Amino acid sequence: MKKIALVLFLALFLVVGVSSASMAQVPGYWDIKGAIDFGGEADIDGYGDTDVESGFTLVGEYKVPYTSEWTFGGGVQYQLDRDLDDNDLNDSLNFVPFYALAHYNMQNSPYYFLGHLGYNSFDMDNTSDTSGGMYYAVGAGMDLSNNMSAELMYSVNNGEADGFRGSGNNVDVEYSKLTVSLGYQF
């Protein structure tokens, strides 16, 4: 069922992206980013909050300008594995969010605001099974040149771990972090 939901979400994402691009008759563009995640914290039900080590994220987004202020699109991130700081079992986790995005350009300024909303897959060590959950993010950015940008975002990834640390319990995991990224548009 989880795989079917993911496939349906991706199909919807593709249909909306292609139809909005063809209706607007404005060419879209790709934005490829490298990011560093700082200040991460995982809230694991029954185990409390634990710090998460910094990690790297690879980002790919497709954006279509709608008006001079608004740009819409979608993207995917691959968060490389990162370790939980205070544990004795060396747990690590990673998320892969798929999301829709909205990007608001401030008038006559290189600054902009953006938001993400979507679903992410989830993987964690020392669990028998994992399932993804909701992903959301808000942030701001700055165009550095015609094809380069820098962004600062706050994001939250959600998932569920079955059999966490051999307990047989299902626990909800919420991972929040600050991300700094540098992007190249083409």
C-alpha positions in Angstrom: 0.0 0.0 0.0 2.9 2.4 0.8 4.5 1.8 -2.6 1.1 2.4 -4.4 0.6 5.7 -2.5 4.1 6.8 -3.4 3.7 5.9 -7.1 0.3 7.8 -7.2 1.9 10.8 -5.5 4.7 10.9 -8.1 2.3 10.4 -11.0 0.1 13.3 -9.7 3.3 15.4 -9.3 4.3 14.7 -12.9 0.8 15.5 -14.3 0.5 18.7 -12.4 4.0 19.8 -13.3 3.6 19.1 -17.0 0.1 20.6 -17.3 1.0 23.8 -15.4 4.1 24.2 -17.7 2.1 23.7 -20.8 -0.7 26.0 -19.7 1.6 28.7 -18.7 3.6 28.2 -22.0 6.6 29.4 -20.0 9.6 27.2 -20.0 10.5 25.8 -16.6 14.0 25.2 -15.3 16.0 22.8 -13.2 17.6 23.8 -9.9 20.3 21.4 -8.6 21.5 22.1 -5.0 24.0 20.8 -2.5 23.0 21.4 1.1 24.3 21.0 4.6 21.9 20.2 7.4 22.7 21.8 10.8 21.1 21.8 14.2 19.1 18.6 13.6 17.0 17.1 16.4 15.0 13.8 16.3 12.0 13.4 18.5 11.4 9.7 19.0 8.2 8.7 20.8 9.1 7.1 24.2 12.8 8.0 23.9 12.6 11.8 23.9 14.6 14.3 21.9 18.1 13.4 20.6 20.5 15.5 18.6 21.4 14.4 15.1 24.8 15.0 13.5 25.1 17.4 10.6 24.7 15.8 7.2 24.7 16.5 3.5 21.6 16.6 1.2 21.4 16.4 -2.6 18.4 18.3 -4.1 16.8 18.4 -7.5 13.9 20.7 -8.3 11.9 21.6 -11.4 10.4 25.1 -11.3 7.9 26.9 -13.6 7.4 30.7 -13.3 3.7 31.5 -13.0 3.9 35.3 -12.6 6.7 37.7 -12.0 6.4 37.1 -8.3 5.3 33.4 -8.1 7.1 30.2 -9.2 5.7 26.7 -8.6 7.2 23.3 -9.0 8.3 20.1 -7.4 11.4 18.5 -6.1 13.2 15.6 -4.4 15.9 15.5 -1.8 18.2 12.7 -0.9 19.5 13.1 2.7 22.6 11.1 3.2 22.7 8.9 6.3 23.3 10.8 9.6 23.9 9.4 13.1 21.9 10.1 16.2 24.3 11.7 18.7 23.4 10.2 22.1 22.8 6.5 21.7 24.6 3.3 22.4 23.5 1.4 19.3 24.9 3.7 16.6 21.5 4.4 15.0 21.5 6.4 11.8 18.6 7.7 9.7 17.8 9.2 6.4 14.8 10.6 4.6 14.0 11.1 0.9 11.3 13.8 0.5 9.2 14.3 -2.6 7.4 17.7 -2.5 5.5 20.5 -4.2 7.0 23.9 -3.8 6.0 27.6 -4.0 8.6 30.4 -4.4 7.7 34.0 -3.9 10.0 36.7 -5.3 10.1 40.0 -3.6 9.7 42.9 -6.0 12.9 44.5 -7.3 15.0 42.4 -5.0 17.2 39.3 -5.2 15.5 37.9 -2.1 12.7 35.4 -2.0 10.6 33.2 0.3 9.8 29.5 -0.3 7.8 26.6 1.1 7.7 22.9 0.5 4.9 20.4 1.3 5.1 16.7 0.5 5.7 13.1 1.5 9.0 11.4 2.4 10.3 7.9 2.6 12.2 7.0 5.7 15.0 4.5 6.7 16.5 3.9 10.1 19.0 1.4 11.6 18.0 -1.1 14.3 14.3 -1.3 13.2 12.4 -4.1 11.6 10.5 -1.8 9.3 10.0 1.9 8.5 7.4 4.0 6.8 7.5 7.5 5.6 5.3 10.5 6.5 4.6 14.2 5.9 7.4 16.6 5.0 7.2 20.4 5.1 9.7 23.3 5.0 9.8 27.1 5.0 12.7 29.3 4.2 14.2 32.3 2.4 16.8 32.6 -0.4 18.8 35.0 -2.4 19.7 35.0 -6.1 23.5 35.3 -6.3 23.6 35.6 -10.1 21.4 34.7 -13.1 21.9 31.0 -12.4 23.1 30.7 -8.8 21.2 30.9 -5.5 21.7 30.4 -1.7 18.9 29.3 0.7 18.3 28.9 4.4 15.4 26.6 5.3 13.8 25.0 8.4 12.3 21.6 7.6 10.5 18.8 9.4 10.5 15.1 8.2 8.1 12.5 9.8 8.2 8.8 9.7 7.4 5.6 11.7 9.8 3.0 12.9 8.5 -0.5 13.7 10.4 -2.6 16.2 12.8 0.3 17.2 15.8 -1.1 19.0 14.3 -4.6 19.1 11.4 -3.4 21.4 8.6 -4.5 19.1 7.0 -1.1 19.5 6.0 1.3 16.7 7.4 4.8 17.3 6.9 8.0 15.5 10.1 9.9 14.5 10.1 13.6 13.8 13.4 15.1 12.5 13.7 18.9 12.3 16.7 20.8 11.1 18.1 24.0 9.5 19.5 23.7 6.0 21.9 25.9 4.1 22.1 25.2 0.4 23.8 26.5 -2.8 22.0 25.9 -6.1 22.7 26.1 -9.8 19.8 26.7 -12.2 19.7 25.6 -15.9 
